[in-house]
Amino acid sequence: MIAEVIINRAAKKLDKGFDYKIPKTLEEYITVGSKVLVPFGSGTGERIEEGFVIKIKEKTPYEVKEIKKLEGNLKNSQIELARWMGKKYFCNVSECIKLMQTPGTRTKEKKIQEKKVQAVYLNKDCVEIEKEIEIGKIKSEKQKKVINLVKENEGITIPEIELLSECTRGVVKTLEKNGYLKILEKQVRRDPLKNKNIEKTNFLKLTEEQEEAYEKIKKEIEENRFKEFLLFGITGSRKNRNIFTINK
């Protein structure tokens, strides 16, 4: 199967679909609206770019490269809306698609960077370590404390060890050097909406001016009359809140 992909770049000449082969392993997952990573360019100038699938087809007349990775999915209706917006407002479809994405993940350059932490694990069998403690090979109480903490909480981070054991990073590094612990880099996925109470926005009260605008527009909608309205307000005066409420 072939995916027609629009590259997530502002250049006007890239505002069109490019064909890519869908790997067999991703055929059941990639759909219209999928965000993917694809090789783009030729020769030494080839690089990996972010793009959006705008069409799925069975074949292409071109010799094409393969999609490298699937990053996420949007709905088909969102892609259609983006294409309509691009045509109506004379802008790149990729720019419109970005408006459909979760805040904080909209572009390759600006999306939330995955946080990396140093996770600590035992590098030897628990029984073997206990034996070495018994024969006095590990004498430091601080080292014993850190080993017991890691044994009960494998994957714990160095700052957490410092906080819970009241031992320094140097103790952890010494145990790593002596082969008792290993420190691995671990990726932690971050959710940009984790601490945002989205439901709370349902209870926001409109200001007097917003209420006046809302009632006028609502009246036209209820009477099935098409009428254009211009909302006037400075940046940050919550014009979008009126629109959102009416759309609901």
Secondary structure, DSSP 4 states (H G I P E B T S, - for coil): -EEEEEES---GGG-SEEEEEPPGGGTTT--TTEEEEEEESSGGG-EEEEEEEEEEES--SS--PBP-EEEEE--HHHHHHHHHHHHHTT--HHHHHHTTSPTT-SSTTTSPPPEEEEEEEESS-HHHHHHHHHTTS---HHHHHHHHHHHHSTTEEHHHHHHHH---HHHHHHHHHTTSEEEEEEEE---TTTT--GGGGGGPPPPHHHHHHHHHHHHHHHTT----------TTS-HHHHHHHHH-
